[in-house]
Amino acid sequence: MNQPVNARPPLAVILKGAAGSAALKGVNLVLGLLATAFLGRILMPQQYGYYAFASTAVTLLAMPVQCGLPQLMMREIAKYQLAEQWGHIRGLLLRANQLVGLLGLAVVLLLAFALPSLARLVPAVDKPTFVWAIVLLPLIALNRLRGGALLGLRKVVLGLLPDNGIRAVLFLVFILLWWWLLPFNAATAMALQVAATLIAFVSGAALLMRHLPAKVHGAVASFESRAWLSAIIPLTLTDALLIFNMQADLLVLGVFRSAAEVGVYRAATLVALQASVGLAVASEVLAPHIARLYQADDHAGLRNLVRQAQLGLVASGALLASFCMLFGRDILVFVFGPAYAGGASALAILAFGQFLAVAAGTGSVLLNMSGHEKDVLRVFALSAATNLAANILLDPSFGMVGAAWATTCCQLFTNGMLVYFVWRRLKLPLWHARS
């Protein structure tokens, strides 16, 4: 099906989505930093380490629950809308919710059974905090499901609003009010995160129901179960490996080092991640357009889209990473307090790794949205094994600095391989996309 004219997004549409996404990311960044700084200061490194470890664990464990469905829904809904296959959209939404509900229940029960042993064996596990983290897990997965569906409909701002806007605002308000009125600890912070995420999920569900095309509501559900399952398996594994690569350093550090060191490293990680905010915005805005252009076989449009995005990505990454590397200690002290100043070296290394990821561009998005998710899976599988081995080797002796170097080397390897596969499959050289 060749519809390059209809499938090619106007620049104004992309810029509007990018502006809205950047604004919400900015709100989420500011509010997230305020909430993180507040928690870091009032909880201090040990209690904050409990909260950080539980947050990291539940983020990782949400991956098998959502099982690649947000990306699948983003890609398939964009394609089905282009082809006006409304019954397929309805069927995909139905199957996705059923699957996430069943997997969420299974993982929650498994974690509840394993929690007593985890609390005995892992120093950074605080049982009350982890109980609330278990409750949070299915809400994270369901929230992302609704976001993926809205992004597939090209409702970029609405897809990001529940998590980046509503949840971020409510969480900050909740923790400030609770601290003002009642005693505060890591478990309280996690419980308030659950409350904010629940309200965001309800809001996202309402937005999705309101903005689904009217023909979807009246269509008979159609299912492509075999094709969906074939795509879900590599997407699920890819998502899990991606989050594992992002969190392996903190998890391994939590096994071998103190909760206080985990808290300081978590603060450094959160600051360093801001260097890649441009890549996060570009990935969310461009993904449905990439899927539509590839479906329409508009290779020239795809090349132009990548070229327009790449220069801005490199510039934003260089600016933000340089700021983190030059003023890392001052940022940590200003945001979190003097107790976190020791994370400056780790922050500089991590920021450099984030720049490498930004400079490599939207490689995983291009491959996933064009049906080459198995290549992404291969890259992330190799990267995860390398990352885990490097952290196990370096973290016990070198602590935060060892974890940061392991993560940065993993970034270099991962993104180099993604660039290679983008060129091999799509003939898109990410740095010089002008033909």
RACORFEN-V373656 format. One record per residue. N is the residue number from 0. RES is the residue in one small letter. D_LAST is the distance of its C-alpha to the last C-alpha in Angstrom with 2 decimals. Layout:
BEGIN
n:N res:RES d_last:D_LAST
n:N res:RES d_last:D_LAST
END
This chain:
BEGIN
n:0 res:m d_last:23.90
n:1 res:n d_last:21.07
n:2 res:q d_last:21.34
n:3 res:p d_last:17.91
n:4 res:v d_last:19.48
n:5 res:n d_last:22.36
n:6 res:a d_last:20.57
n:7 res:r d_last:17.87
n:8 res:p d_last:19.62
n:9 res:p d_last:20.21
n:10 res:l d_last:19.25
n:11 res:a d_last:23.03
n:12 res:v d_last:23.79
n:13 res:i d_last:21.51
n:14 res:l d_last:22.95
n:15 res:k d_last:26.42
n:16 res:g d_last:26.16
n:17 res:a d_last:24.76
n:18 res:a d_last:27.58
n:19 res:g d_last:30.18
n:20 res:s d_last:29.05
n:21 res:a d_last:28.97
n:22 res:a d_last:32.40
n:23 res:l d_last:33.87
n:24 res:k d_last:32.43
n:25 res:g d_last:33.98
n:26 res:v d_last:37.27
n:27 res:n d_last:37.20
n:28 res:l d_last:36.43
n:29 res:v d_last:39.28
n:30 res:l d_last:41.75
n:31 res:g d_last:40.86
n:32 res:l d_last:41.40
n:33 res:l d_last:44.64
n:34 res:a d_last:45.85
n:35 res:t d_last:44.89
n:36 res:a d_last:46.52
n:37 res:f d_last:49.59
n:38 res:l d_last:49.89
n:39 res:g d_last:49.36
n:40 res:r d_last:52.10
n:41 res:i d_last:54.70
n:42 res:l d_last:54.23
n:43 res:m d_last:53.81
n:44 res:p d_last:51.92
n:45 res:q d_last:54.03
n:46 res:q d_last:54.08
n:47 res:y d_last:50.48
n:48 res:g d_last:49.67
n:49 res:y d_last:51.36
n:50 res:y d_last:49.28
n:51 res:a d_last:45.99
n:52 res:f d_last:46.71
n:53 res:a d_last:47.66
n:54 res:s d_last:44.58
n:55 res:t d_last:42.34
n:56 res:a d_last:44.20
n:57 res:v d_last:44.11
n:58 res:t d_last:40.37
n:59 res:l d_last:39.81
n:60 res:l d_last:42.35
n:61 res:a d_last:40.87
n:62 res:m d_last:37.92
n:63 res:p d_last:39.94
n:64 res:v d_last:41.55
n:65 res:q d_last:38.41
n:66 res:c d_last:37.01
n:67 res:g d_last:33.34
n:68 res:l d_last:34.29
n:69 res:p d_last:32.63
n:70 res:q d_last:29.14
n:71 res:l d_last:30.18
n:72 res:m d_last:31.57
n:73 res:m d_last:28.53
n:74 res:r d_last:26.31
n:75 res:e d_last:28.90
n:76 res:i d_last:30.27
n:77 res:a d_last:26.87
n:78 res:k d_last:26.52
n:79 res:y d_last:30.18
n:80 res:q d_last:30.06
n:81 res:l d_last:27.16
n:82 res:a d_last:29.32
n:83 res:e d_last:32.56
n:84 res:q d_last:34.18
n:85 res:w d_last:36.63
n:86 res:g d_last:39.04
n:87 res:h d_last:36.46
n:88 res:i d_last:35.84
n:89 res:r d_last:39.62
n:90 res:g d_last:40.06
n:91 res:l d_last:37.41
n:92 res:l d_last:39.03
n:93 res:l d_last:42.43
n:94 res:r d_last:41.57
n:95 res:a d_last:39.68
n:96 res:n d_last:42.69
n:97 res:q d_last:45.10
n:98 res:l d_last:43.28
n:99 res:v d_last:42.85
n:100 res:g d_last:46.51
n:101 res:l d_last:47.79
n:102 res:l d_last:45.68
n:103 res:g d_last:46.53
n:104 res:l d_last:50.23
n:105 res:a d_last:50.06
n:106 res:v d_last:48.31
n:107 res:v d_last:50.66
n:108 res:l d_last:53.70
n:109 res:l d_last:52.47
n:110 res:l d_last:51.87
n:111 res:a d_last:55.25
n:112 res:f d_last:56.92
n:113 res:a d_last:55.18
n:114 res:l d_last:55.59
n:115 res:p d_last:59.06
n:116 res:s d_last:57.89
n:117 res:l d_last:54.73
n:118 res:a d_last:56.91
n:119 res:r d_last:59.13
n:120 res:l d_last:56.50
n:121 res:v d_last:53.68
n:122 res:p d_last:54.76
n:123 res:a d_last:52.09
n:124 res:v d_last:53.16
n:125 res:d d_last:55.51
n:126 res:k d_last:56.95
n:127 res:p d_last:57.30
n:128 res:t d_last:53.78
n:129 res:f d_last:52.37
n:130 res:v d_last:54.35
n:131 res:w d_last:52.59
n:132 res:a d_last:49.22
n:133 res:i d_last:50.02
n:134 res:v d_last:50.71
n:135 res:l d_last:47.37
n:136 res:l d_last:45.38
n:137 res:p d_last:45.37
n:138 res:l d_last:44.78
n:139 res:i d_last:41.53
n:140 res:a d_last:40.32
n:141 res:l d_last:41.40
n:142 res:n d_last:39.91
n:143 res:r d_last:36.46
n:144 res:l d_last:36.85
n:145 res:r d_last:37.36
n:146 res:g d_last:34.47
n:147 res:g d_last:32.11
n:148 res:a d_last:33.43
n:149 res:l d_last:32.99
n:150 res:l d_last:29.41
n:151 res:g d_last:28.73
n:152 res:l d_last:30.22
n:153 res:r d_last:27.80
n:154 res:k d_last:30.86
n:155 res:v d_last:29.26
n:156 res:v d_last:32.02
n:157 res:l d_last:34.78
n:158 res:g d_last:33.43
n:159 res:l d_last:33.55
n:160 res:l d_last:36.73
n:161 res:p d_last:39.43
n:162 res:d d_last:38.39
n:163 res:n d_last:36.79
n:164 res:g d_last:39.22
n:165 res:i d_last:42.44
n:166 res:r d_last:42.99
n:167 res:a d_last:42.14
n:168 res:v d_last:44.51
n:169 res:l d_last:47.29
n:170 res:f d_last:47.19
n:171 res:l d_last:47.61
n:172 res:v d_last:50.39
n:173 res:f d_last:52.13
n:174 res:i d_last:52.27
n:175 res:l d_last:53.54
n:176 res:l d_last:56.25
n:177 res:w d_last:57.34
n:178 res:w d_last:57.58
n:179 res:w d_last:59.62
n:180 res:l d_last:62.05
n:181 res:l d_last:62.26
n:182 res:p d_last:61.78
n:183 res:f d_last:58.22
n:184 res:n d_last:56.78
n:185 res:a d_last:53.75
n:186 res:a d_last:54.99
n:187 res:t d_last:55.40
n:188 res:a d_last:51.83
n:189 res:m d_last:50.52
n:190 res:a d_last:52.84
n:191 res:l d_last:51.53
n:192 res:q d_last:47.95
n:193 res:v d_last:49.09
n:194 res:a d_last:50.58
n:195 res:a d_last:47.50
n:196 res:t d_last:45.19
n:197 res:l d_last:47.61
n:198 res:i d_last:47.56
n:199 res:a d_last:43.75
n:200 res:f d_last:43.67
n:201 res:v d_last:46.09
n:202 res:s d_last:44.06
n:203 res:g d_last:40.82
n:204 res:a d_last:42.67
n:205 res:a d_last:43.99
n:206 res:l d_last:40.57
n:207 res:l d_last:39.12
n:208 res:m d_last:42.07
n:209 res:r d_last:41.80
n:210 res:h d_last:38.10
n:211 res:l d_last:37.83
n:212 res:p d_last:37.33
n:213 res:a d_last:40.82
n:214 res:k d_last:40.14
n:215 res:v d_last:39.67
n:216 res:h d_last:43.22
n:217 res:g d_last:44.68
n:218 res:a d_last:42.73
n:219 res:v d_last:44.25
n:220 res:a d_last:42.59
n:221 res:s d_last:40.49
n:222 res:f d_last:39.51
n:223 res:e d_last:36.88
n:224 res:s d_last:38.66
n:225 res:r d_last:37.49
n:226 res:a d_last:33.78
n:227 res:w d_last:34.31
n:228 res:l d_last:36.33
n:229 res:s d_last:33.81
n:230 res:a d_last:31.14
n:231 res:i d_last:33.70
n:232 res:i d_last:34.77
n:233 res:p d_last:31.51
n:234 res:l d_last:30.69
n:235 res:t d_last:34.23
n:236 res:l d_last:34.11
n:237 res:t d_last:30.71
n:238 res:d d_last:32.11
n:239 res:a d_last:35.28
n:240 res:l d_last:33.58
n:241 res:l d_last:31.31
n:242 res:i d_last:34.43
n:243 res:f d_last:36.33
n:244 res:n d_last:33.81
n:245 res:m d_last:34.15
n:246 res:q d_last:37.93
n:247 res:a d_last:39.01
n:248 res:d d_last:39.74
n:249 res:l d_last:42.08
n:250 res:l d_last:43.74
n:251 res:v d_last:44.49
n:252 res:l d_last:45.62
n:253 res:g d_last:47.96
n:254 res:v d_last:49.51
n:255 res:f d_last:50.29
n:256 res:r d_last:50.74
n:257 res:s d_last:52.66
n:258 res:a d_last:51.81
n:259 res:a d_last:51.86
n:260 res:e d_last:49.10
n:261 res:v d_last:47.07
n:262 res:g d_last:47.54
n:263 res:v d_last:46.34
n:264 res:y d_last:43.28
n:265 res:r d_last:42.45
n:266 res:a d_last:42.55
n:267 res:a d_last:40.16
n:268 res:t d_last:37.75
n:269 res:l d_last:37.81
n:270 res:v d_last:37.01
n:271 res:a d_last:34.17
n:272 res:l d_last:32.52
n:273 res:q d_last:32.04
n:274 res:a d_last:29.31
n:275 res:s d_last:27.06
n:276 res:v d_last:28.00
n:277 res:g d_last:24.54
n:278 res:l d_last:23.12
n:279 res:a d_last:26.01
n:280 res:v d_last:25.35
n:281 res:a d_last:21.63
n:282 res:s d_last:22.55
n:283 res:e d_last:25.27
n:284 res:v d_last:23.49
n:285 res:l d_last:20.20
n:286 res:a d_last:21.87
n:287 res:p d_last:23.24
n:288 res:h d_last:20.13
n:289 res:i d_last:18.10
n:290 res:a d_last:20.97
n:291 res:r d_last:21.04
n:292 res:l d_last:17.36
n:293 res:y d_last:17.59
n:294 res:q d_last:20.95
n:295 res:a d_last:19.67
n:296 res:d d_last:16.88
n:297 res:d d_last:14.34
n:298 res:h d_last:11.27
n:299 res:a d_last:8.99
n:300 res:g d_last:11.66
n:301 res:l d_last:11.75
n:302 res:r d_last:8.26
n:303 res:n d_last:9.19
n:304 res:l d_last:12.57
n:305 res:v d_last:11.79
n:306 res:r d_last:9.89
n:307 res:q d_last:12.95
n:308 res:a d_last:15.35
n:309 res:q d_last:14.47
n:310 res:l d_last:15.51
n:311 res:g d_last:18.68
n:312 res:l d_last:19.52
n:313 res:v d_last:19.49
n:314 res:a d_last:21.54
n:315 res:s d_last:24.03
n:316 res:g d_last:24.49
n:317 res:a d_last:25.17
n:318 res:l d_last:27.63
n:319 res:l d_last:29.56
n:320 res:a d_last:29.74
n:321 res:s d_last:30.98
n:322 res:f d_last:33.62
n:323 res:c d_last:34.84
n:324 res:m d_last:35.02
n:325 res:l d_last:36.86
n:326 res:f d_last:39.23
n:327 res:g d_last:39.56
n:328 res:r d_last:43.34
n:329 res:d d_last:43.97
n:330 res:i d_last:41.88
n:331 res:l d_last:43.77
n:332 res:v d_last:47.12
n:333 res:f d_last:46.42
n:334 res:v d_last:45.12
n:335 res:f d_last:47.23
n:336 res:g d_last:50.06
n:337 res:p d_last:51.32
n:338 res:a d_last:51.79
n:339 res:y d_last:48.01
n:340 res:a d_last:47.39
n:341 res:g d_last:47.33
n:342 res:g d_last:43.92
n:343 res:a d_last:42.13
n:344 res:s d_last:41.05
n:345 res:a d_last:39.73
n:346 res:l d_last:37.86
n:347 res:a d_last:36.07
n:348 res:i d_last:34.94
n:349 res:l d_last:33.87
n:350 res:a d_last:31.89
n:351 res:f d_last:29.88
n:352 res:g d_last:29.17
n:353 res:q d_last:28.01
n:354 res:f d_last:25.53
n:355 res:l d_last:24.08
n:356 res:a d_last:23.69
n:357 res:v d_last:22.01
n:358 res:a d_last:19.55
n:359 res:a d_last:18.51
n:360 res:g d_last:17.62
n:361 res:t d_last:18.49
n:362 res:g d_last:18.27
n:363 res:s d_last:21.60
n:364 res:v d_last:21.05
n:365 res:l d_last:17.84
n:366 res:l d_last:19.81
n:367 res:n d_last:23.02
n:368 res:m d_last:21.78
n:369 res:s d_last:20.03
n:370 res:g d_last:23.25
n:371 res:h d_last:22.56
n:372 res:e d_last:25.36
n:373 res:k d_last:27.05
n:374 res:d d_last:24.41
n:375 res:v d_last:24.98
n:376 res:l d_last:28.67
n:377 res:r d_last:28.55
n:378 res:v d_last:26.86
n:379 res:f d_last:29.30
n:380 res:a d_last:32.26
n:381 res:l d_last:31.71
n:382 res:s d_last:31.10
n:383 res:a d_last:34.27
n:384 res:a d_last:36.39
n:385 res:t d_last:35.19
n:386 res:n d_last:35.68
n:387 res:l d_last:39.16
n:388 res:a d_last:40.25
n:389 res:a d_last:39.11
n:390 res:n d_last:40.91
n:391 res:i d_last:44.05
n:392 res:l d_last:44.07
n:393 res:l d_last:43.48
n:394 res:d d_last:44.86
n:395 res:p d_last:48.57
n:396 res:s d_last:48.84
n:397 res:f d_last:46.27
n:398 res:g d_last:46.23
n:399 res:m d_last:43.62
n:400 res:v d_last:41.87
n:401 res:g d_last:41.63
n:402 res:a d_last:40.18
n:403 res:a d_last:37.56
n:404 res:w d_last:36.47
n:405 res:a d_last:36.38
n:406 res:t d_last:34.15
n:407 res:t d_last:31.71
n:408 res:c d_last:31.38
n:409 res:c d_last:30.77
n:410 res:q d_last:27.92
n:411 res:l d_last:26.22
n:412 res:f d_last:26.71
n:413 res:t d_last:25.72
n:414 res:n d_last:22.43
n:415 res:g d_last:21.39
n:416 res:m d_last:22.11
n:417 res:l d_last:20.27
n:418 res:v d_last:17.01
n:419 res:y d_last:17.64
n:420 res:f d_last:18.38
n:421 res:v d_last:15.41
n:422 res:w d_last:13.20
n:423 res:r d_last:15.87
n:424 res:r d_last:16.42
n:425 res:l d_last:13.31
n:426 res:k d_last:10.52
n:427 res:l d_last:9.45
n:428 res:p d_last:9.47
n:429 res:l d_last:11.46
n:430 res:w d_last:11.49
n:431 res:h d_last:7.98
n:432 res:a d_last:6.20
n:433 res:r d_last:3.79
n:434 res:s d_last:0.00
END
